[in-house]
Amino acid sequence: MINKDSLTHHISQQFNAELEEVRSHLLAMGGLVEKQVNDAVNALIDADSGLAQQVREIDEQINQMERNIDEECLRILARRQPAASDLRLIISISKSVIDLERIGDEATKIAKRAILLTEEGESPRGYVEVRHIGQQVRKMVQEALDAFARFDADLALSVAQYDKTIDREYKTALRELVTYMMEDPRSISRVLNVIWALRSLERIGDHARNIAELVIYLVRGTDVRHLGLTRMKEEVQGDRGNDTPEV
């Protein structure tokens, strides 16, 4: 098992600086993406097309940050040939930026729906669900990034577990909105925009879980993708009594 201190002791201080710099760039990108999600949800709820347009415009900045971080990771791999925990860090960063970029894409989709709703007229239903699920997935993104910053596998596990709650609440909201559209066909176009926004929020939760799983891989050295929550919990918490560090 590793922690922050175990990643900061190398003969080359320049190597230390390179690892810390690329990690800080990932967290900076994450902070911008988190804000993008929050602004997109607020734009939809408040019918603020100006804010929605700002969310769409920032997408290219996020894409550029992804490209820059990818280049940094490739340079470190080529020049330093990292091993063990350092290699896991670079792999986890390079994969996490993909999920962050896709979260940004989903936020942009929500912003697009917000603009459509300001043009077509507000939806009669769904804003409560958007606000509620939006707050929860933003917290998931925030905590996944916090787990990465602190090398906290337990926090990452809680993020992964909470994704089930998001999936359940999304399905409940979807059933209610489909029922409403059947009762009032005139609302279909506007309610569909809300449904697509909720779908994007559900996908953001999935990407936050992916980042959380990468944190567990980084800290514990085990790929927990596709293992299920029970096995994931065992990997994170199962050997607390064993003090032998993993390589």
C-alpha positions in Angstrom: 0.0 0.0 0.0 1.3 3.5 -0.8 0.6 7.0 0.5 1.7 10.5 -0.5 5.0 10.2 1.3 6.0 7.0 -0.5 5.8 8.9 -3.8 8.1 11.8 -2.9 11.4 10.1 -2.2 13.6 9.7 -5.2 17.3 10.2 -5.8 16.3 12.7 -8.5 14.6 15.7 -7.1 13.6 16.6 -10.7 11.7 13.3 -10.9 9.9 14.3 -7.7 9.0 17.6 -9.2 7.7 16.1 -12.4 5.5 13.6 -10.6 4.0 16.3 -8.4 3.5 18.7 -11.3 1.6 16.3 -13.4 -0.5 15.3 -10.4 -1.3 18.9 -9.6 -2.3 19.5 -13.3 -4.7 16.6 -13.0 -6.3 18.1 -9.9 -6.5 21.5 -11.5 -8.3 20.0 -14.5 -10.6 18.3 -12.1 -11.4 21.5 -10.3 -12.4 23.1 -13.6 -14.5 20.2 -14.6 -16.3 20.2 -11.2 -17.1 23.9 -11.7 -18.3 23.1 -15.2 -20.8 20.5 -13.9 -22.1 22.9 -11.2 -22.5 25.7 -13.7 -24.3 23.5 -16.2 -26.8 22.4 -13.6 -27.4 25.9 -12.4 -27.8 27.1 -16.0 -30.5 24.6 -16.6 -32.4 25.2 -13.4 -32.2 29.0 -13.6 -32.8 29.1 -17.4 -29.5 31.0 -17.7 -28.5 30.7 -21.3 -25.5 33.0 -20.8 -24.0 30.7 -18.1 -24.8 27.7 -20.3 -22.8 29.2 -23.1 -19.9 29.8 -20.8 -19.9 26.1 -19.9 -19.8 25.2 -23.6 -17.0 27.6 -24.3 -14.8 26.2 -21.6 -14.9 22.7 -23.1 -12.0 23.4 -25.4 -9.9 24.5 -22.5 -10.6 21.2 -20.8 -9.7 19.3 -24.0 -6.4 21.2 -24.1 -5.6 20.3 -20.5 -6.2 16.7 -21.3 -3.8 16.8 -24.2 -1.1 18.6 -22.1 -1.4 16.1 -19.3 -1.1 13.2 -21.8 2.1 14.7 -23.1 3.5 15.1 -19.6 2.8 11.5 -18.8 4.4 10.3 -22.0 7.5 12.3 -21.4 7.8 10.9 -17.9 7.4 7.3 -19.2 10.0 7.8 -21.9 12.6 9.6 -19.8 12.2 8.1 -16.3 10.8 4.6 -17.0 9.0 4.6 -13.7 8.3 1.4 -11.8 6.0 0.1 -9.0 4.0 2.9 -7.4 5.3 5.6 -9.6 4.2 3.7 -12.7 0.8 3.2 -11.1 0.6 6.9 -10.5 1.3 7.8 -14.1 -1.1 5.2 -15.4 -3.9 6.4 -13.0 -3.4 10.0 -14.1 -3.4 9.2 -17.8 -6.7 7.2 -17.4 -8.3 9.7 -15.0 -7.9 12.6 -17.5 -10.0 10.6 -20.0 -12.9 10.4 -17.4 -12.5 14.1 -16.5 -12.7 15.1 -20.2 -15.8 13.0 -20.6 -17.4 14.6 -17.5 -16.7 17.9 -19.2 -18.4 16.6 -22.4 -21.5 15.6 -20.3 -21.6 19.0 -18.7 -21.5 20.6 -22.1 -24.5 18.4 -23.1 -26.4 19.6 -20.1 -25.6 23.2 -21.0 -26.9 22.6 -24.5 -30.2 21.3 -23.0 -30.3 24.4 -20.8 -30.1 26.6 -23.9 -32.9 24.6 -25.6 -35.1 24.9 -22.6 -34.7 28.7 -22.5 -35.7 28.8 -26.2 -38.6 26.3 -26.0 -39.9 27.3 -22.6 -39.3 25.7 -19.2 -40.1 22.0 -18.6 -43.2 21.4 -16.4 -41.3 18.7 -14.5 -37.9 17.4 -13.6 -36.0 20.4 -12.1 -36.1 19.1 -8.6 -34.5 15.8 -9.7 -31.9 17.7 -11.7 -31.0 19.8 -8.7 -30.9 16.8 -6.4 -28.9 14.4 -8.6 -26.7 17.3 -9.8 -25.6 18.1 -6.2 -24.9 14.4 -5.6 -22.8 13.8 -8.7 -20.8 17.0 -8.1 -20.0 15.7 -4.7 -18.9 12.4 -6.2 -16.5 14.2 -8.5 -15.2 16.4 -5.7 -14.6 13.4 -3.4 -13.0 11.3 -6.2 -10.6 14.1 -6.7 -10.0 14.5 -3.0 -9.3 10.8 -2.8 -6.7 11.2 -5.5 -5.1 14.1 -3.8 -4.9 12.3 -0.5 -4.3 8.8 -1.8 -7.4 7.8 0.2 -8.7 4.4 -0.8 -11.5 4.5 1.7 -12.9 7.7 0.4 -12.6 6.3 -3.2 -14.5 3.2 -2.1 -17.4 5.4 -0.7 -17.6 7.2 -4.1 -17.8 3.9 -6.0 -20.5 2.7 -3.6 -22.5 5.8 -4.0 -22.8 5.4 -7.7 -25.5 2.7 -7.0 -27.6 5.4 -5.3 -27.3 7.7 -8.3 -28.3 4.9 -10.7 -31.4 4.1 -8.6 -32.5 7.7 -8.3 -32.0 8.3 -12.0 -34.2 5.3 -12.9 -36.9 6.5 -10.5 -36.8 10.0 -12.0 -36.9 8.6 -15.5 -40.0 6.5 -14.7 -41.9 9.5 -13.3 -41.0 11.8 -16.2 -42.0 9.2 -18.8 -45.3 8.7 -17.0 -45.9 12.5 -17.1 -45.1 12.7 -20.8 -47.7 10.0 -21.5 -50.3 12.0 -19.5 -49.4 15.3 -21.2 -48.0 14.8 -24.7 -47.7 18.5 -25.2 -44.8 18.4 -22.7 -42.8 15.7 -24.5 -40.2 18.0 -26.1 -39.4 20.0 -23.0 -39.4 17.0 -20.6 -37.1 15.1 -23.0 -34.5 17.8 -22.6 -34.6 17.3 -18.8 -34.4 13.5 -19.2 -31.3 13.9 -21.4 -29.8 16.2 -18.8 -30.4 13.6 -16.1 -28.8 11.0 -18.3 -25.7 13.1 -18.5 -25.7 13.5 -14.7 -25.9 9.7 -14.4 -23.0 9.3 -16.7 -21.0 11.8 -14.7 -21.5 9.6 -11.7 -20.2 6.6 -13.7 -17.0 8.6 -14.6 -16.5 9.7 -11.0 -16.7 6.0 -10.0 -14.1 5.2 -12.7 -11.7 7.7 -11.1 -12.4 6.3 -7.7 -11.5 2.8 -8.9 -8.2 4.2 -10.3 -7.4 5.6 -6.9 -7.9 2.2 -5.4 -5.6 0.7 -8.0 -3.0 3.5 -7.3 -3.1 2.9 -3.5 -3.7 -0.8 -3.3 -2.1 -2.0 -6.5 -5.2 -4.0 -7.5 -7.3 -3.4 -10.6 -10.9 -3.4 -9.1 -12.8 -2.7 -12.3 -15.6 -5.2 -12.9 -15.0 -6.8 -9.5 -18.3 -5.6 -7.9 -18.6 -3.6 -4.8 -18.2 -6.5 -2.4 -14.9 -7.6 -3.8 -13.8 -4.0 -4.1 -14.5 -3.5 -0.4 -12.5 -6.6 0.4 -9.5 -5.2 -1.5 -9.6 -1.9 0.2 -10.4 -3.0 3.8 -9.7 -6.8 3.9 -6.1 -6.8 5.1 -6.0 -3.9 7.6 -4.2 -6.2 10.0 -1.3 -6.9 7.6 1.4 -4.2 7.9 3.4 -5.7 5.0 3.6 -3.0 2.3 2.7 -3.8 -1.2 5.1 -3.2 -4.1 
